[in-house]
Amino acid sequence: MIDFNGFVHSNAITVSAIILIVSYIFIAVEKVPKVTIALIGAVVTLLLGLLSQNKVTDGEFDFGYFINFVDFNVIFLLVAMMIIVNISSRSGMFNWAANAMLKKTKGHPKAVLAALAVFTAVASAFLDNVTTVILVMPVTFVIARELDISPMPFLITEILASNIGGTATLIGDPPNIIIGSYAGLSFADFLIELTDIVTFILVVTTILLVFMFRKQLVADEEKMKKVSMLDNSQTISDKTLAIRSGIVLLLVIAGFILHDVTHIQTCVCAMAGAAFLLLFEKPEKIFHEIEWNTIFFFIGLFIIIGGFEHAGGIKIMAQWLLDVTNGSQQAASMIIIWASGILSGIVDNIPYTATMAPMLVEVQNNMGAEYTMPLWWCLSLGACLGGNLTIIGAAANVIVSETASAHGYPIKFMYYLKYGVVVTFVSLILSTIYIWLRFLI
C-alpha cells in the first residue's frame, strides 16, 4: 500500500514544481481563464498538504500556513488603487486630460501619436496600465475616425507606451508591485532609479514608431483642423468629483513618495484614499467594477509559488543562479534582464515575476543586499519591458487587442510582433547599458 501523503512530502519539490509548471502552461495557452487555473493550482497545493491549512498545528504556529505566502501588501494596494481610479474616472477627468493633450497637436497624425505615447506612459506610471488603455482607447477611435485613418498605429503605440510608462513606478505595473513588496523598495526608489532610463526609452520608442508608421500617419488638412477644434468643455461630467478624486490621487501619490519619511506602507496610503472616496459613493457599485479576476489570480498564484518555496524549490533555483554565474554580479544581472525580457513576452509577466522575486530574496540572503540590488532592477526592467514583445505579453496588450477586434481592427499576432520585437530589443539594450553603467562598473 503506497503512503500517498508520505510520497508527496518526500517529493515535495518535484510535486510543487509540476503544479507550478502545469499552471504556467495553461496560463500561457489561455484556453481556460488564468484566474481559474491559479485557483485550481492553489487548491491542489493545499489538498496535497504542500502548505498547511491551519494557522496553529500541535499548539505551535505553523510557518507553512498558506496565508503566510499571500502578499497582502500587493493585494490591498491593487484593490485600493482600482477603487481610486474607478471613482476618479467617473468624473471624466482622464478623458479631459487626453483630449486637452490631443488638441495641442492640431490634429497632425504624427504629433497625435507622440501625444498619445506620452499621455499613456505618464498615466500608466501613476495608474495601472490596464486602466490607462481602457481610458484612452475611446479617444483613440474618435480621433482616428475624425482623421479618417486607421487607429492601428495609435493602438499599438498605446500598448507599448503603457508597458514602458508602467515600468517607472512602484504602482505602474503589477510586476513592480510584487518586486517592491519582496525587495522592500519604496515608490521613491523606483522614481529615482528608473525614471530617467524609462523616459529615454519612451523617447527613443516614440521616434521609432513615428518612423515605422510614417506612411499610415497621413491625413487631410480639413480633417486635422476638425480634430484640433474638439469641444472639451463637457468632458468632465462631475466637477466636484473630479476635484475631490484629483486631490485624493495626488495625496496618495505624495504618500507613496514620502514613504521613507513617514514609514507608512503604500497599501495603507492607497487604502486611506480609497476609503475616503467611498464615503461619497455606494460601495456595492464601485466594488462591482473591481477587477476581481486579477485579485484572485494573484492570491492563487501566491499560494502555488508558496508551495514551491516552502518545499525548498526557490532555494535550489537561487543556488543554481549563483553556481552558473560563479557568483558574478555582472553575469547574474545580464541573465536576469534578458531572460526576464524574453520570457515575459511569452508567458504573462505577473506569474514570472511572482516566481523570480522569492528567488532573489534567497540570493540576497546568501550574497547580501548590495550584490542583489542591481538584480531587482534587472527583474523590473526585463519583466515590464518584456511585456511588449508579443500581443499576449501583458494584460494591457490583451485588453487593447480584444477591444480593437470588437471595433473591427483585429491586431494579428505576427503583425504586432514586427513592432513588439524591435521596441523590446531596443528597450532591453538601453536598459542593459544603463544597468551596466549604473551598478556594474
ROMAR-21233 format. One record per residue (C-alpha): residue in three letters; x, y, z; residue number from 1. Coordinates in Angstrom, 2 decimals. Example, Ala and Ser with C-alpha at 12.3 -4.5 7.8 and 13.67 -1.06 7.14 Angstrom:
<recs>
- dolum/u/v/w/drenvex
- ALA/12.30/-4.50/7.80/1
- SER/13.67/-1.06/7.14/2
</recs>
This chain:
<recs>
- dolum/u/v/w/drenvex
- MET/0.00/0.00/0.00/1
- ILE/1.51/3.30/-1.09/2
- ASP/1.62/6.03/1.57/3
- PHE/0.35/8.88/-0.63/4
- ASN/0.94/11.64/1.93/5
- GLY/4.41/10.35/2.63/6
- PHE/5.19/10.19/-1.08/7
- VAL/4.05/13.81/-1.61/8
- HIS/6.08/15.12/1.32/9
- SER/9.22/13.19/0.40/10
- ASN/8.95/14.55/-3.16/11
- ALA/7.56/17.97/-2.26/12
- ILE/9.91/19.92/-4.56/13
- THR/9.06/17.78/-7.59/14
- VAL/5.30/17.80/-6.92/15
- SER/5.15/21.57/-6.29/16
- ALA/7.30/22.21/-9.38/17
- ILE/4.91/20.13/-11.50/18
- ILE/1.92/22.14/-10.20/19
- LEU/3.75/25.41/-10.97/20
- ILE/4.85/24.35/-14.48/21
- VAL/1.45/22.92/-15.43/22
- SER/-0.22/26.12/-14.19/23
- TYR/2.21/28.18/-16.28/24
- ILE/1.46/26.13/-19.38/25
- PHE/-2.31/26.56/-19.02/26
- ILE/-1.90/30.29/-18.27/27
- ALA/0.22/30.72/-21.43/28
- VAL/-2.16/28.70/-23.64/29
- GLU/-5.14/30.81/-22.44/30
- LYS/-7.74/28.13/-23.20/31
- VAL/-9.02/28.38/-19.61/32
- PRO/-9.27/31.71/-17.72/33
- LYS/-6.00/32.24/-15.87/34
- VAL/-7.78/33.04/-12.59/35
- THR/-9.39/29.58/-12.77/36
- ILE/-6.01/27.93/-13.33/37
- ALA/-4.46/29.83/-10.43/38
- LEU/-7.25/28.87/-8.03/39
- ILE/-7.20/25.20/-9.12/40
- GLY/-3.42/25.13/-8.62/41
- ALA/-3.83/26.72/-5.18/42
- VAL/-6.47/24.18/-4.14/43
- VAL/-4.31/21.26/-5.32/44
- THR/-1.34/22.70/-3.39/45
- LEU/-3.43/22.80/-0.21/46
- LEU/-5.12/19.43/-0.68/47
- LEU/-1.75/17.72/-1.18/48
- GLY/-0.50/19.29/2.05/49
- LEU/2.33/21.26/0.42/50
- LEU/1.14/24.17/2.57/51
- SER/-0.77/23.96/5.83/52
- GLN/-4.46/24.85/6.04/53
- ASN/-4.14/25.59/9.78/54
- LYS/-2.51/28.58/11.45/55
- VAL/-1.60/26.51/14.54/56
- THR/-0.50/22.87/14.45/57
- ASP/0.01/20.86/17.68/58
- GLY/-0.19/24.05/19.71/59
- GLU/2.54/25.84/17.75/60
- PHE/2.43/28.44/14.99/61
- ASP/2.77/26.71/11.61/62
- PHE/5.21/28.56/9.32/63
- GLY/3.79/26.61/6.39/64
- TYR/0.35/28.20/6.88/65
- PHE/-0.81/29.17/3.37/66
- ILE/-1.90/32.69/4.36/67
- ASN/1.75/33.50/5.18/68
- PHE/2.58/33.19/1.48/69
- VAL/-0.15/35.56/0.21/70
- ASP/1.39/39.04/-0.04/71
- PHE/-1.43/41.24/1.20/72
- ASN/0.61/44.39/0.61/73
- VAL/0.22/43.63/-3.09/74
- ILE/-3.44/42.58/-2.80/75
- PHE/-4.60/45.63/-0.82/76
- LEU/-2.57/48.04/-2.94/77
- LEU/-4.15/46.66/-6.13/78
- VAL/-7.71/46.74/-4.75/79
- ALA/-7.34/50.24/-3.30/80
- MET/-5.85/51.69/-6.50/81
- MET/-8.61/50.06/-8.57/82
- ILE/-11.19/51.76/-6.34/83
- ILE/-9.49/55.17/-6.57/84
- VAL/-9.08/55.01/-10.35/85
- ASN/-12.61/53.71/-10.90/86
- ILE/-14.17/56.53/-8.86/87
- SER/-11.89/59.17/-10.41/88
- SER/-12.66/58.03/-13.96/89
- ARG/-16.39/58.54/-13.41/90
- SER/-15.79/62.29/-13.37/91
- GLY/-14.33/62.25/-16.90/92
- MET/-11.06/63.81/-15.70/93
- PHE/-8.81/61.36/-17.52/94
- ASN/-10.62/61.76/-20.84/95
- TRP/-10.45/65.53/-20.39/96
- ALA/-6.66/65.31/-19.94/97
- ALA/-6.33/63.12/-23.05/98
- ASN/-8.46/65.47/-25.17/99
- ALA/-6.58/68.54/-23.93/100
- MET/-3.27/66.98/-24.95/101
- LEU/-4.61/65.94/-28.36/102
- LYS/-5.93/69.45/-29.07/103
- LYS/-2.37/70.71/-28.68/104
- THR/-1.29/68.54/-31.62/105
- LYS/-3.52/70.48/-34.08/106
- GLY/-4.62/67.12/-35.48/107
- HIS/-1.29/66.20/-37.08/108
- PRO/-1.20/62.36/-37.03/109
- LYS/2.49/62.10/-36.13/110
- ALA/2.03/64.60/-33.30/111
- VAL/-1.13/62.77/-32.20/112
- LEU/0.84/59.51/-32.00/113
- ALA/3.57/61.20/-29.93/114
- ALA/0.97/62.83/-27.65/115
- LEU/-0.81/59.52/-27.10/116
- ALA/2.52/57.84/-26.32/117
- VAL/3.42/60.47/-23.71/118
- PHE/-0.06/60.60/-22.16/119
- THR/-0.36/56.79/-21.98/120
- ALA/3.14/56.40/-20.49/121
- VAL/2.67/59.11/-17.84/122
- ALA/-0.81/57.89/-16.91/123
- SER/0.44/54.28/-16.71/124
- ALA/3.14/55.34/-14.26/125
- PHE/0.57/56.57/-11.74/126
- LEU/-2.47/54.44/-12.56/127
- ASP/-2.19/50.85/-13.71/128
- ASN/-1.57/50.26/-17.41/129
- VAL/-4.77/48.26/-17.95/130
- THR/-6.88/51.13/-16.61/131
- THR/-4.91/53.61/-18.69/132
- VAL/-5.51/51.85/-22.02/133
- ILE/-9.19/51.39/-21.19/134
- LEU/-9.48/55.15/-20.61/135
- VAL/-7.52/56.27/-23.67/136
- MET/-8.88/53.84/-26.29/137
- PRO/-12.29/55.55/-26.76/138
- VAL/-10.49/58.82/-27.51/139
- THR/-8.23/56.98/-29.95/140
- PHE/-11.11/55.62/-32.01/141
- VAL/-12.74/59.08/-32.15/142
- ILE/-9.51/60.71/-33.34/143
- ALA/-8.86/58.03/-35.98/144
- ARG/-12.42/58.31/-37.24/145
- GLU/-12.25/62.10/-37.47/146
- LEU/-8.89/61.94/-39.28/147
- ASP/-10.16/59.08/-41.47/148
- ILE/-7.09/56.94/-40.84/149
- SER/-6.52/53.52/-39.27/150
- PRO/-6.34/53.54/-35.45/151
- MET/-3.81/50.67/-35.60/152
- PRO/-0.64/52.82/-35.21/153
- PHE/-2.17/54.58/-32.21/154
- LEU/-3.37/51.35/-30.57/155
- ILE/0.00/49.63/-30.90/156
- THR/1.70/52.78/-29.60/157
- GLU/-0.59/52.76/-26.56/158
- ILE/0.26/49.13/-25.78/159
- LEU/3.99/49.79/-25.98/160
- ALA/3.84/53.12/-24.11/161
- SER/1.67/51.69/-21.31/162
- ASN/4.19/48.96/-20.53/163
- ILE/7.13/51.37/-20.79/164
- GLY/5.49/54.01/-18.59/165
- GLY/4.35/51.42/-16.06/166
- THR/7.98/50.40/-15.57/167
- ALA/8.85/53.77/-13.99/168
- THR/6.97/53.48/-10.69/169
- LEU/6.02/51.06/-7.94/170
- ILE/2.31/51.07/-8.88/171
- GLY/2.57/51.36/-12.67/172
- ASP/2.80/47.65/-13.48/173
- PRO/1.89/44.61/-11.31/174
- PRO/5.44/43.13/-11.55/175
- ASN/6.80/46.26/-9.85/176
- ILE/4.25/45.95/-7.02/177
- ILE/5.49/42.41/-6.42/178
- ILE/9.16/43.46/-6.62/179
- GLY/8.63/46.43/-4.30/180
- SER/6.99/44.23/-1.69/181
- TYR/9.64/41.48/-1.75/182
- ALA/12.66/43.79/-2.04/183
- GLY/11.42/46.46/0.37/184
- LEU/11.72/49.12/-2.35/185
- SER/9.68/52.30/-1.98/186
- PHE/7.83/54.42/-4.53/187
- ALA/10.70/56.93/-4.34/188
- ASP/13.27/54.18/-5.02/189
- PHE/11.55/53.35/-8.31/190
- LEU/11.29/57.01/-9.29/191
- ILE/14.96/57.66/-8.53/192
- GLU/16.36/54.56/-10.22/193
- LEU/14.07/54.06/-13.22/194
- THR/12.51/57.39/-14.28/195
- ASP/15.49/58.59/-16.32/196
- ILE/16.06/55.37/-18.27/197
- VAL/12.31/54.82/-18.81/198
- THR/11.93/58.39/-20.10/199
- PHE/14.83/57.86/-22.51/200
- ILE/13.36/54.54/-23.69/201
- LEU/9.99/56.24/-24.25/202
- VAL/11.57/59.00/-26.36/203
- VAL/13.53/56.51/-28.48/204
- THR/10.46/54.26/-28.86/205
- THR/8.23/57.17/-29.92/206
- ILE/10.74/58.25/-32.57/207
- LEU/10.97/54.64/-33.81/208
- LEU/7.18/54.30/-34.01/209
- VAL/6.71/57.60/-35.85/210
- PHE/9.27/56.37/-38.38/211
- MET/7.79/52.86/-38.72/212
- PHE/4.21/54.14/-39.09/213
- ARG/5.10/57.21/-41.18/214
- LYS/3.20/56.03/-44.29/215
- GLN/-0.01/55.48/-42.30/216
- LEU/0.19/58.77/-40.41/217
- VAL/-1.12/60.99/-43.19/218
- ALA/-4.44/62.92/-43.01/219
- ASP/-6.40/65.57/-44.89/220
- GLU/-5.83/69.19/-43.76/221
- GLU/-9.55/69.83/-43.27/222
- LYS/-9.92/66.77/-41.07/223
- MET/-6.88/67.71/-38.99/224
- LYS/-8.46/71.11/-38.35/225
- LYS/-11.68/69.43/-37.16/226
- VAL/-9.79/67.34/-34.60/227
- SER/-7.89/70.37/-33.34/228
- MET/-11.22/72.04/-32.54/229
- LEU/-12.64/69.20/-30.41/230
- ASP/-15.04/70.54/-27.77/231
- ASN/-13.61/69.54/-24.40/232
- SER/-15.87/71.76/-22.29/233
- GLN/-18.36/68.99/-21.44/234
- THR/-15.90/66.11/-20.97/235
- ILE/-15.81/66.46/-17.16/236
- SER/-19.28/65.32/-16.15/237
- ASP/-18.87/65.89/-12.39/238
- LYS/-16.54/68.76/-11.42/239
- THR/-16.94/68.19/-7.67/240
- LEU/-15.95/64.54/-8.05/241
- ALA/-13.06/65.49/-10.34/242
- ILE/-11.67/67.93/-7.75/243
- ARG/-12.19/65.55/-4.83/244
- SER/-10.71/62.49/-6.54/245
- GLY/-7.89/64.54/-8.07/246
- ILE/-6.84/65.81/-4.64/247
- VAL/-7.04/62.29/-3.16/248
- LEU/-5.00/60.83/-6.02/249
- LEU/-2.30/63.49/-5.55/250
- LEU/-2.23/62.93/-1.78/251
- VAL/-1.94/59.15/-2.21/252
- ILE/0.95/59.56/-4.66/253
- ALA/2.57/62.03/-2.24/254
- GLY/2.18/59.37/0.46/255
- PHE/3.96/56.86/-1.78/256
- ILE/6.82/59.26/-2.41/257
- LEU/7.18/60.15/1.31/258
- HIS/7.23/56.52/2.46/259
- ASP/10.88/56.77/3.58/260
- VAL/9.92/59.70/5.84/261
- THR/6.51/58.59/7.15/262
- HIS/7.16/54.79/7.09/263
- ILE/3.51/54.31/6.11/264
- GLN/3.16/51.39/3.69/265
- THR/1.98/52.18/0.17/266
- CYS/-1.01/49.88/0.57/267
- VAL/-2.11/51.82/3.67/268
- CYS/-1.87/55.15/1.80/269
- ALA/-3.92/53.72/-1.06/270
- MET/-6.48/52.17/1.31/271
- ALA/-6.88/55.52/3.12/272
- GLY/-7.54/57.30/-0.19/273
- ALA/-9.98/54.62/-1.34/274
- ALA/-11.83/54.64/1.99/275
- PHE/-12.26/58.42/1.88/276
- LEU/-13.63/58.39/-1.68/277
- LEU/-16.03/55.58/-0.78/278
- LEU/-17.65/57.89/1.80/279
- PHE/-19.30/59.70/-1.13/280
- GLU/-20.19/56.61/-3.19/281
- LYS/-22.30/53.47/-2.97/282
- PRO/-19.60/50.87/-2.27/283
- GLU/-21.52/47.99/-3.87/284
- LYS/-21.49/49.82/-7.23/285
- ILE/-17.77/50.53/-7.04/286
- PHE/-16.88/47.01/-5.89/287
- HIS/-18.85/45.64/-8.83/288
- GLU/-16.29/47.30/-11.14/289
- ILE/-13.18/45.97/-9.37/290
- GLU/-11.13/43.51/-11.46/291
- TRP/-11.65/40.63/-9.02/292
- ASN/-10.27/38.22/-11.62/293
- THR/-6.88/39.91/-11.24/294
- ILE/-7.06/39.90/-7.44/295
- PHE/-7.92/36.20/-7.14/296
- PHE/-5.36/35.36/-9.82/297
- PHE/-2.70/36.92/-7.57/298
- ILE/-3.96/35.08/-4.49/299
- GLY/-3.98/31.70/-6.24/300
- LEU/-0.55/32.36/-7.73/301
- PHE/0.97/33.30/-4.37/302
- ILE/-0.28/30.00/-2.89/303
- ILE/1.09/27.90/-5.79/304
- ILE/4.50/29.59/-5.59/305
- GLY/4.32/29.43/-1.79/306
- GLY/4.09/25.64/-2.03/307
- PHE/7.19/25.55/-4.25/308
- GLU/9.03/27.94/-1.92/309
- HIS/8.10/26.05/1.27/310
- ALA/9.30/22.81/-0.34/311
- GLY/12.73/24.37/-0.97/312
- GLY/12.42/24.84/-4.75/313
- ILE/13.14/28.57/-4.68/314
- LYS/16.31/27.93/-2.69/315
- ILE/17.52/25.47/-5.34/316
- MET/16.81/28.00/-8.13/317
- ALA/18.75/30.67/-6.27/318
- GLN/21.69/28.35/-5.75/319
- TRP/21.62/27.40/-9.45/320
- LEU/21.83/31.08/-10.44/321
- LEU/24.83/31.59/-8.15/322
- ASP/26.52/28.40/-9.41/323
- VAL/26.02/29.08/-13.12/324
- THR/27.33/32.65/-12.77/325
- ASN/30.11/31.67/-10.32/326
- GLY/28.78/34.42/-8.06/327
- SER/29.39/37.07/-10.73/328
- GLN/27.08/40.04/-10.24/329
- GLN/27.58/41.09/-13.88/330
- ALA/26.66/37.65/-15.26/331
- ALA/23.64/37.29/-12.95/332
- SER/22.39/40.74/-13.95/333
- MET/22.65/40.01/-17.67/334
- ILE/20.93/36.63/-17.34/335
- ILE/18.03/38.10/-15.35/336
- ILE/17.40/41.15/-17.54/337
- TRP/17.46/39.24/-20.84/338
- ALA/15.73/36.08/-19.60/339
- SER/13.05/38.24/-17.97/340
- GLY/12.62/40.31/-21.13/341
- ILE/12.19/37.31/-23.43/342
- LEU/10.20/35.03/-21.10/343
- SER/7.81/37.84/-20.09/344
- GLY/6.88/38.22/-23.74/345
- ILE/5.98/34.53/-23.95/346
- VAL/4.28/33.97/-20.59/347
- ASP/2.39/36.55/-18.55/348
- ASN/4.90/38.78/-16.72/349
- ILE/2.93/38.57/-13.44/350
- PRO/3.46/34.86/-12.66/351
- TYR/7.02/35.10/-13.95/352
- THR/7.84/37.93/-11.53/353
- ALA/5.98/36.25/-8.68/354
- THR/8.27/33.23/-9.14/355
- MET/11.51/35.18/-9.54/356
- ALA/11.02/37.58/-6.61/357
- PRO/11.33/34.99/-3.82/358
- MET/14.33/33.52/-5.66/359
- LEU/16.09/36.89/-5.48/360
- VAL/15.23/37.12/-1.78/361
- GLU/17.09/33.82/-1.36/362
- VAL/20.04/35.18/-3.38/363
- GLN/20.01/38.27/-1.13/364
- ASN/20.10/36.07/1.97/365
- ASN/23.23/34.36/0.59/366
- MET/25.05/37.27/-1.06/367
- GLY/23.78/40.40/0.67/368
- ALA/21.65/43.41/-0.33/369
- GLU/24.44/45.22/-2.19/370
- TYR/25.01/42.25/-4.51/371
- THR/21.28/41.78/-5.15/372
- MET/20.17/45.39/-5.70/373
- PRO/21.04/45.52/-9.44/374
- LEU/19.25/42.18/-9.88/375
- TRP/15.98/43.66/-8.60/376
- TRP/16.18/46.47/-11.18/377
- CYS/17.08/43.94/-13.89/378
- LEU/13.97/41.95/-12.99/379
- SER/11.79/45.07/-13.07/380
- LEU/13.11/46.34/-16.41/381
- GLY/13.11/42.90/-18.01/382
- ALA/9.66/41.79/-16.84/383
- CYS/7.87/45.10/-17.52/384
- LEU/9.55/45.96/-20.84/385
- GLY/9.47/42.33/-21.97/386
- GLY/5.68/42.51/-21.82/387
- ASN/5.89/44.46/-25.09/388
- LEU/7.37/41.53/-27.02/389
- THR/4.12/39.81/-28.03/390
- ILE/0.41/40.65/-28.05/391
- ILE/-0.08/38.30/-25.06/392
- GLY/2.93/39.56/-23.08/393
- ALA/0.95/41.74/-20.66/394
- ALA/-2.65/42.30/-19.60/395
- ALA/-2.82/45.73/-21.30/396
- ASN/-1.83/44.13/-24.63/397
- VAL/-4.70/41.65/-24.44/398
- ILE/-7.24/44.33/-23.45/399
- VAL/-6.28/46.55/-26.40/400
- SER/-6.27/43.59/-28.79/401
- GLU/-9.75/42.43/-27.73/402
- THR/-11.21/45.95/-27.85/403
- ALA/-9.65/46.68/-31.25/404
- SER/-11.07/43.45/-32.64/405
- ALA/-14.54/44.38/-31.36/406
- HIS/-14.22/47.67/-33.29/407
- GLY/-13.28/45.86/-36.49/408
- TYR/-9.49/46.28/-36.24/409
- PRO/-8.05/42.88/-35.18/410
- ILE/-4.38/43.06/-34.18/411
- LYS/-2.84/39.85/-35.55/412
- PHE/-0.09/38.15/-33.55/413
- MET/2.52/38.38/-36.32/414
- TYR/1.54/41.95/-37.30/415
- TYR/2.11/43.14/-33.73/416
- LEU/5.32/41.11/-33.45/417
- LYS/7.01/43.27/-36.13/418
- TYR/6.79/46.26/-33.82/419
- GLY/6.98/44.47/-30.46/420
- VAL/10.28/42.74/-31.23/421
- VAL/12.00/45.96/-32.37/422
- VAL/10.80/48.03/-29.41/423
- THR/11.51/45.31/-26.84/424
- PHE/15.05/44.61/-28.01/425
- VAL/15.89/48.32/-28.25/426
- SER/14.45/48.78/-24.74/427
- LEU/16.44/45.86/-23.32/428
- ILE/19.68/47.04/-24.96/429
- LEU/19.23/50.54/-23.48/430
- SER/18.33/49.01/-20.10/431
- THR/21.41/46.77/-20.20/432
- ILE/23.67/49.77/-20.86/433
- TYR/22.01/51.66/-18.00/434
- ILE/22.37/48.78/-15.51/435
- TRP/26.00/48.25/-16.51/436
- LEU/26.95/51.90/-16.16/437
- ARG/24.87/52.48/-13.02/438
- PHE/25.78/49.39/-10.98/439
- LEU/28.36/47.10/-12.56/440
- ILE/31.48/49.15/-13.29/441
</recs>
